[in-house]
Amino acid sequence: MRRYRVAFALVVVLCAGTLGYSYVSSPANAAVSDYERQAELPADERASVVPARENVTVIAGHGMNGESAALVAFSPNGEVLYHNDSYHGYFDVDPVKGTEMTVEYVAEHDYEGDDCDGKCTVSVVERLNLTTGEIERVYSRVIPADRGANWHDVDRIGENRLLVGAINTDEMYVVNTTTGITTWEWSTKQAYPLSGGGPYPADWAHLNDVEKLHDGRFMTSLRNQDSVVFVDPQTGVQENWTLGADGAHGVLYEQHNPDYIPESRGGPAVVVADSLNDRLVEYQRKNGEWTQTWVWSDDEMKWPRDADRLPNGNTLVADTNAHRVLEIDEQGEVVWDANFYAPYELERLGTGDESANGPSATAADLQSHDAEAGDRETETAAVAGFTPRKVTNSVAFVLPIWMGFTDIAAALILALTVLAWATVEYRHSSLSVSFRWPVRLR
């Protein structure tokens, strides 16, 4: 019996040690604490915690289960300029036109008011002055659903008008923030069958991005239909402009944050975080069709959800499940990166909103780099709509900040070992114990 106990103890110590080491050494876990700690110091006592880069970089992190979500800004020298973790999730963040240090962001928190039946969420748009820390509430709504059915993107299209992408209703709409009146709306249900996408009505289209183009059209991302869609505000969807198709995973696979690049900057083109393909990709419109002109990924990339083309041709990236942000130059080299828990979107102030001033891949002669091209092409099997890539990314999404797949194995082995040890101890002890019913019946 003694040798079994020694073996069990060794396995327990090894697995517990693996988990403990991952917890204390996780770069993302350390970054969360470090950024928060630095923000509490006086400005003249803060140290550089990320590599220096020209201009201020603002990052929105959505967190998980209401934890570790944060909006953080880094100064050009790499110090923490601003930190806020008062919301349960941060998503879109945009610079405010005509200002140097003011942004508007989308955030959410749980809501349990008397006007909520069950679980509700409040989605908000707020304006933040990074210099003074002053915050102004611009617009908000109570969403009659749990987190995940909120707003991921809201774009300002006028002095008092916002274009809102509403996941809970699978629609985009324009609202006057002064009156609160909706002045225009479009529903995905007007153009797509309910049989496609995700489960209806829980998470059917997952409309996660909106953008008004210079010609007056609206572009939106229907994540669960694997499509970037162009909508004329008068006539509806322009089907011959749609990029991707439901289930056409070789083109797009549950994408996020597509940015439109017009002809004046080498387009028409769309640069997009092709999330479940674990890559960044750009498509150029040629002869009425979309052609892939650029792709980038590396061995670390896991579920990217933002890719902004900067004026110098570099691309700024939020790599969500790899817990990092990075900047890629024209040759495909990483020239800046930082650890950050579950980043959703980021902006480099002074470069324009998202990809507003960036060139197309063709115009900038960007070099592609696709580390996982072979693995991606061979992944075709799907069970109940889930491919191996979707399963691994879904698991990674719900793991604690410090936990990787090696830690999952260690945790499972630890649990099984403890269970087996307890069983062996019980059976061994029962061999020397007898039981007699205390009452004899005649």
C-alpha positions as CSV (number, residue, x, y, z in Angstrom):
1,M,0.0,0.0,0.0
2,R,2.9,2.3,0.8
3,R,4.2,2.3,-2.8
4,Y,0.8,3.3,-4.1
5,R,0.7,6.2,-1.8
6,V,4.1,7.4,-2.8
7,A,3.1,7.1,-6.5
8,F,-0.1,9.0,-6.0
9,A,1.7,11.7,-4.0
10,L,4.3,12.2,-6.7
11,V,1.6,12.7,-9.3
12,V,-0.3,15.1,-7.2
13,V,2.8,17.2,-6.4
14,L,3.8,17.2,-10.1
15,C,0.4,18.3,-11.4
16,A,-0.1,20.9,-8.6
17,G,3.3,22.2,-9.3
18,T,2.6,22.6,-13.0
19,L,-0.6,24.5,-12.3
20,G,1.0,26.7,-9.7
21,Y,3.9,27.5,-12.0
22,S,1.5,28.5,-14.8
23,Y,-0.4,30.7,-12.4
24,V,2.6,32.7,-11.2
25,S,4.4,32.8,-14.5
26,S,1.5,33.6,-16.9
27,P,2.5,36.8,-18.8
28,A,-1.1,37.9,-19.3
29,N,-1.9,37.2,-15.6
30,A,1.2,39.3,-14.6
31,A,0.3,42.0,-17.0
32,V,-3.2,42.5,-15.6
33,S,-1.8,43.0,-12.1
34,D,1.2,45.1,-13.3
35,Y,-1.0,47.6,-15.4
36,E,-3.4,48.0,-12.5
37,R,-0.6,48.5,-10.0
38,Q,1.2,51.1,-12.2
39,A,-2.1,53.1,-12.7
40,E,-2.3,53.5,-8.9
41,L,1.1,55.2,-8.7
42,P,1.7,59.0,-9.2
43,A,2.4,59.7,-12.9
44,D,6.0,60.6,-12.2
45,E,6.7,57.3,-10.5
46,R,5.4,55.0,-13.2
47,A,7.7,52.7,-15.2
48,S,7.6,51.6,-18.8
49,V,5.7,48.3,-18.9
50,V,5.3,47.8,-22.7
51,P,7.8,48.7,-25.5
52,A,7.8,52.3,-26.6
53,R,5.9,53.3,-29.7
54,E,5.0,56.5,-31.3
55,N,1.7,58.0,-30.1
56,V,-0.7,56.7,-27.4
57,T,-2.1,53.2,-27.8
58,V,-5.6,52.4,-26.3
59,I,-6.7,48.8,-25.7
60,A,-10.1,47.5,-24.8
61,G,-10.3,44.1,-23.1
62,H,-13.6,42.1,-22.7
63,G,-12.4,39.9,-19.8
64,M,-14.3,36.7,-18.9
65,N,-17.2,36.2,-16.5
66,G,-17.0,39.8,-15.4
67,E,-13.3,39.5,-14.4
68,S,-10.1,41.1,-15.7
69,A,-11.9,43.3,-18.2
70,A,-10.0,46.6,-18.6
71,L,-9.6,49.7,-20.8
72,V,-5.9,50.7,-20.7
73,A,-4.0,53.4,-22.5
74,F,-0.2,53.4,-22.9
75,S,1.9,56.5,-23.4
76,P,4.5,56.6,-26.2
77,N,7.2,55.7,-23.7
78,G,5.4,52.6,-22.7
79,E,4.0,53.8,-19.3
80,V,0.4,53.2,-18.2
81,L,-1.4,56.4,-19.0
82,Y,-4.9,55.3,-18.0
83,H,-6.6,52.2,-16.5
84,N,-10.2,51.5,-15.8
85,D,-11.7,48.1,-14.9
86,S,-15.1,49.3,-13.6
87,Y,-17.1,47.5,-16.3
88,H,-17.5,43.7,-17.0
89,G,-16.4,44.1,-20.6
90,Y,-14.9,46.6,-23.0
91,F,-15.3,46.3,-26.7
92,D,-15.2,49.0,-29.4
93,V,-12.9,52.0,-28.8
94,D,-12.6,54.9,-31.2
95,P,-10.8,58.3,-31.2
96,V,-13.1,61.3,-31.2
97,K,-12.6,63.4,-34.3
98,G,-11.1,66.8,-33.7
99,T,-9.5,65.8,-30.4
100,E,-6.0,64.5,-29.5
101,M,-6.7,62.6,-26.3
102,T,-10.4,61.7,-26.2
103,V,-11.9,58.4,-27.1
104,E,-15.4,56.9,-27.1
105,Y,-15.8,53.3,-26.0
106,V,-18.5,50.6,-25.7
107,A,-18.7,48.7,-22.4
108,E,-21.2,46.6,-20.4
109,H,-22.1,45.5,-17.0
110,D,-24.8,43.2,-15.4
111,Y,-28.1,44.8,-14.6
112,E,-30.6,43.7,-11.9
113,G,-33.1,46.5,-11.8
114,D,-36.9,46.1,-11.1
115,D,-37.5,46.6,-14.9
116,C,-35.5,43.5,-15.7
117,D,-37.1,40.1,-15.8
118,G,-34.3,37.5,-15.4
119,K,-30.7,38.4,-16.5
120,C,-30.1,41.7,-18.1
121,T,-27.1,43.7,-19.3
122,V,-26.5,47.5,-19.6
123,S,-24.6,48.4,-22.8
124,V,-23.1,51.9,-22.7
125,V,-21.2,54.4,-24.9
126,E,-19.0,56.7,-23.0
127,R,-16.6,59.5,-23.9
128,L,-13.3,59.6,-22.0
129,N,-10.7,62.3,-21.8
130,L,-7.5,60.4,-21.3
131,T,-5.7,63.5,-20.0
132,T,-8.2,64.5,-17.2
133,G,-9.9,61.1,-16.7
134,E,-13.3,62.8,-17.2
135,I,-16.0,60.4,-18.4
136,E,-19.3,61.4,-20.0
137,R,-22.2,59.0,-20.6
138,V,-23.3,59.4,-24.3
139,Y,-25.9,56.6,-24.7
140,S,-27.0,53.4,-23.0
141,R,-29.7,50.8,-23.1
142,V,-30.8,47.9,-20.9
143,I,-30.5,44.7,-22.9
144,P,-33.0,42.0,-21.8
145,A,-30.4,39.2,-22.1
146,D,-27.3,37.9,-20.4
147,R,-23.8,39.1,-21.4
148,G,-22.9,38.1,-24.9
149,A,-26.1,39.6,-26.4
150,N,-24.8,43.2,-26.1
151,W,-23.2,45.8,-28.3
152,H,-19.7,45.1,-29.7
153,D,-19.5,48.1,-32.0
154,V,-20.9,51.6,-32.1
155,D,-19.7,54.2,-34.6
156,R,-20.3,58.0,-34.4
157,I,-21.7,59.2,-37.8
158,G,-22.7,62.7,-36.8
159,E,-22.6,65.3,-34.0
160,N,-25.6,63.6,-32.2
161,R,-26.0,60.4,-34.2
162,L,-24.6,56.9,-33.5
163,L,-24.7,53.8,-35.7
164,V,-25.3,50.9,-33.3
165,G,-24.7,47.2,-33.9
166,A,-27.1,45.2,-31.7
167,I,-26.3,41.6,-31.2
168,N,-29.4,40.9,-29.1
169,T,-31.8,41.9,-32.0
170,D,-29.5,41.1,-34.9
171,E,-29.8,44.6,-36.3
172,M,-28.0,47.9,-36.8
173,Y,-29.7,51.2,-36.3
174,V,-29.0,54.9,-36.2
175,V,-30.0,56.7,-33.0
176,N,-30.2,60.4,-32.2
177,T,-28.4,60.7,-28.8
178,T,-30.2,64.0,-28.0
179,T,-33.7,62.7,-28.4
180,G,-33.1,58.9,-28.0
181,I,-35.2,58.4,-31.2
182,T,-34.1,55.7,-33.7
183,T,-34.1,57.3,-37.1
184,W,-33.1,54.2,-39.3
185,E,-32.8,50.5,-38.8
186,W,-32.0,47.3,-40.7
187,S,-32.5,43.8,-39.5
188,T,-30.5,40.7,-40.6
189,K,-33.8,38.9,-40.7
190,Q,-34.8,41.0,-43.7
191,A,-32.1,39.3,-45.8
192,Y,-31.1,36.0,-44.3
193,P,-32.9,32.7,-43.5
194,L,-33.3,31.7,-39.9
195,S,-32.0,28.2,-40.9
196,G,-28.5,29.5,-41.2
197,G,-26.0,31.0,-38.7
198,G,-26.2,30.1,-35.1
199,P,-29.2,29.0,-32.9
200,Y,-32.2,31.2,-33.3
201,P,-33.0,33.4,-31.4
202,A,-30.2,33.0,-28.8
203,D,-27.2,33.8,-30.9
204,W,-28.3,33.7,-34.5
205,A,-26.4,36.3,-36.6
206,H,-24.1,37.8,-33.9
207,L,-23.8,41.1,-35.7
208,N,-20.6,42.4,-34.2
209,D,-19.4,45.3,-36.3
210,V,-20.8,48.4,-38.1
211,E,-19.2,51.0,-40.3
212,K,-20.6,53.8,-42.4
213,L,-18.7,54.2,-45.7
214,H,-17.9,57.5,-47.5
215,D,-20.5,56.7,-50.2
216,G,-23.3,56.4,-47.6
217,R,-23.6,52.6,-47.5
218,F,-23.2,50.7,-44.3
219,M,-20.9,47.7,-43.8
220,T,-21.6,45.1,-41.1
221,S,-20.1,41.8,-39.9
222,L,-22.5,38.8,-39.5
223,R,-20.2,36.6,-37.5
224,N,-22.4,33.4,-37.5
225,Q,-23.1,33.7,-41.3
226,D,-19.3,34.1,-41.9
227,S,-20.0,37.2,-44.0
228,V,-19.2,40.8,-44.3
229,V,-22.3,42.5,-45.7
230,F,-22.9,45.8,-47.5
231,V,-26.2,47.6,-47.0
232,D,-27.7,50.4,-49.0
233,P,-29.8,52.4,-46.5
234,Q,-32.6,52.7,-49.1
235,T,-32.6,49.4,-50.9
236,G,-31.0,46.9,-48.4
237,V,-28.3,44.3,-48.9
238,Q,-26.1,44.5,-52.0
239,E,-25.8,40.8,-52.5
240,N,-23.1,41.1,-55.2
241,W,-20.9,42.9,-52.7
242,T,-21.1,40.3,-49.9
243,L,-17.7,38.9,-48.8
244,G,-18.0,35.3,-47.6
245,A,-20.9,33.0,-47.1
246,D,-22.5,30.9,-44.4
247,G,-20.2,27.9,-43.9
248,A,-17.6,29.0,-46.5
249,H,-14.8,28.8,-43.9
250,G,-12.1,29.0,-46.5
251,V,-13.0,32.6,-47.0
252,L,-14.0,33.8,-43.5
253,Y,-14.8,31.9,-40.3
254,E,-16.7,33.8,-37.7
255,Q,-14.8,37.1,-38.4
256,H,-14.6,40.3,-36.4
257,N,-14.0,44.0,-37.1
258,P,-13.7,44.3,-40.9
259,D,-12.4,47.7,-42.1
260,Y,-13.2,49.1,-45.5
261,I,-10.4,50.7,-47.6
262,P,-11.7,52.9,-50.4
263,E,-10.3,53.3,-54.0
264,S,-8.5,56.5,-52.9
265,R,-6.2,54.3,-50.8
266,G,-5.8,51.3,-53.1
267,G,-9.2,49.7,-52.6
268,P,-11.9,48.8,-52.6
269,A,-10.6,46.3,-50.1
270,V,-11.6,44.9,-46.7
271,V,-9.0,44.0,-44.0
272,V,-10.5,41.7,-41.4
273,A,-9.7,39.6,-38.3
274,D,-10.6,36.2,-39.6
275,S,-11.0,34.9,-36.1
276,L,-11.6,31.2,-36.2
277,N,-9.2,30.8,-39.0
278,D,-6.6,32.3,-36.6
279,R,-5.4,34.8,-39.2
280,L,-5.6,38.3,-40.5
281,V,-6.8,38.6,-44.1
282,E,-7.5,41.2,-46.8
283,Y,-9.7,40.9,-49.8
284,Q,-9.5,43.2,-52.8
285,R,-12.5,43.8,-55.1
286,K,-11.5,43.1,-58.7
287,N,-13.9,42.9,-61.7
288,G,-16.9,42.6,-59.4
289,E,-15.5,39.9,-57.2
290,W,-13.4,39.6,-54.0
291,T,-9.8,38.3,-54.3
292,Q,-7.5,37.5,-51.4
293,T,-4.5,39.8,-51.6
294,W,-2.9,39.4,-48.1
295,V,-2.9,37.0,-45.2
296,W,-0.9,37.0,-41.9
297,S,-0.6,34.6,-39.0
298,D,2.0,33.0,-36.8
299,D,2.3,30.0,-34.6
300,E,0.9,31.9,-31.6
301,M,-2.1,33.5,-33.2
302,K,-5.4,32.4,-31.6
303,W,-8.7,34.0,-32.4
304,P,-7.7,37.5,-33.4
305,R,-10.5,40.1,-33.3
306,D,-9.1,43.3,-34.6
307,A,-6.8,44.4,-37.4
308,D,-6.3,48.1,-38.1
309,R,-4.2,49.3,-41.1
310,L,-2.1,52.2,-40.0
311,P,-1.1,55.1,-42.4
312,N,2.5,53.7,-42.7
313,G,1.2,50.3,-43.9
314,N,1.7,48.5,-40.6
315,T,-1.2,46.6,-39.1
316,L,-2.2,46.8,-35.5
317,V,-3.7,43.6,-34.1
318,A,-5.7,42.4,-31.1
319,D,-5.0,38.6,-30.7
320,T,-7.6,37.6,-28.1
321,N,-6.9,34.0,-27.1
322,A,-3.2,34.5,-27.3
323,H,-3.6,37.4,-24.8
324,R,-1.4,39.9,-26.8
325,V,-1.5,42.9,-29.0
326,L,1.0,43.4,-31.7
327,E,2.0,45.6,-34.7
328,I,3.2,44.0,-38.0
329,D,5.2,45.9,-40.5
330,E,5.1,45.8,-44.3
331,Q,7.5,42.8,-44.5
332,G,5.3,40.8,-42.1
333,E,7.6,41.2,-39.1
334,V,6.4,41.9,-35.6
335,V,7.8,45.3,-34.6
336,W,5.8,45.9,-31.4
337,D,3.9,43.7,-29.0
338,A,2.6,43.6,-25.5
339,N,0.8,41.2,-23.1
340,F,-2.9,41.9,-22.5
341,Y,-5.7,39.7,-21.2
342,A,-8.3,39.0,-23.9
343,P,-7.9,42.2,-26.0
344,Y,-10.9,42.9,-28.2
345,E,-9.9,46.1,-30.0
346,L,-7.2,48.7,-29.9
347,E,-6.4,52.1,-31.4
348,R,-3.2,54.1,-32.1
349,L,-4.2,57.7,-31.5
350,G,-3.2,60.2,-34.2
351,T,-3.6,57.6,-37.0
352,G,-7.3,58.0,-37.6
353,D,-10.2,55.8,-36.6
354,E,-9.4,52.1,-37.2
355,S,-8.1,51.8,-40.8
356,A,-9.4,55.2,-41.9
357,N,-6.0,56.4,-43.2
358,G,-4.4,53.1,-44.0
359,P,-3.5,51.8,-47.5
360,S,-4.6,48.5,-49.0
361,A,-2.2,45.6,-49.0
362,T,-1.8,45.9,-52.7
363,A,-1.0,49.7,-52.6
364,A,1.5,49.1,-49.7
365,D,2.9,46.0,-51.2
366,L,2.5,44.1,-48.0
367,Q,4.2,40.7,-47.6
368,S,2.0,37.8,-46.5
369,H,2.9,35.3,-43.9
370,D,0.7,32.3,-43.1
371,A,2.2,29.9,-40.6
372,E,-0.8,27.6,-40.4
373,A,-1.9,27.5,-44.0
374,G,-1.5,23.7,-44.3
375,D,-3.3,22.9,-41.0
376,R,-6.2,25.2,-41.9
377,E,-6.7,23.7,-45.4
378,T,-6.9,20.1,-43.9
379,E,-9.5,21.0,-41.3
380,T,-12.7,20.1,-42.9
381,A,-14.5,17.7,-40.5
382,A,-17.3,19.2,-38.5
383,V,-19.6,17.7,-35.9
384,A,-22.8,19.6,-35.1
385,G,-21.2,22.7,-36.7
386,F,-18.1,22.5,-34.6
387,T,-14.7,22.1,-36.2
388,P,-11.6,21.2,-34.2
389,R,-10.4,24.8,-34.5
390,K,-13.7,26.1,-33.1
391,V,-13.6,23.6,-30.2
392,T,-10.0,24.6,-29.2
393,N,-10.8,28.3,-29.4
394,S,-14.0,27.9,-27.5
395,V,-12.2,26.1,-24.7
396,A,-9.4,28.6,-24.7
397,F,-11.9,31.4,-24.4
398,V,-13.4,30.1,-21.2
399,L,-10.2,29.1,-19.5
400,P,-8.8,31.2,-16.6
401,I,-6.4,33.9,-17.6
402,W,-3.3,31.8,-16.7
403,M,-4.4,28.4,-18.0
404,G,-3.3,26.7,-21.2
405,F,-4.1,23.3,-22.7
406,T,-1.1,21.7,-20.8
407,D,-2.7,22.9,-17.6
408,I,-6.0,21.4,-18.6
409,A,-4.3,18.0,-18.9
410,A,-2.6,18.5,-15.5
411,A,-5.9,19.5,-13.9
412,L,-7.6,16.4,-15.3
413,I,-4.8,14.1,-14.2
414,L,-4.8,15.7,-10.8
415,A,-8.5,15.2,-10.3
416,L,-8.4,11.6,-11.5
417,T,-5.4,10.8,-9.3
418,V,-7.1,12.2,-6.2
419,L,-10.2,10.2,-7.0
420,A,-8.2,7.0,-7.5
421,W,-6.2,7.6,-4.4
422,A,-9.4,8.1,-2.3
423,T,-10.9,4.9,-3.8
424,V,-7.9,2.8,-3.0
425,E,-7.7,4.2,0.5
426,Y,-11.4,3.5,1.1
427,R,-11.2,-0.1,-0.3
428,H,-8.1,-0.8,1.8
429,S,-9.7,0.4,5.0
430,S,-12.9,-1.5,4.3
431,L,-11.0,-4.8,4.3
432,S,-10.4,-4.5,8.0
433,V,-13.8,-3.3,9.0
434,S,-17.0,-5.5,9.3
435,F,-20.5,-4.3,9.7
436,R,-23.4,-6.1,11.4
437,W,-27.0,-5.0,11.4
438,P,-27.7,-4.1,15.0
439,V,-31.2,-5.6,15.0
440,R,-31.8,-9.2,14.6
441,L,-35.3,-10.1,13.2
442,R,-37.0,-13.3,14.2
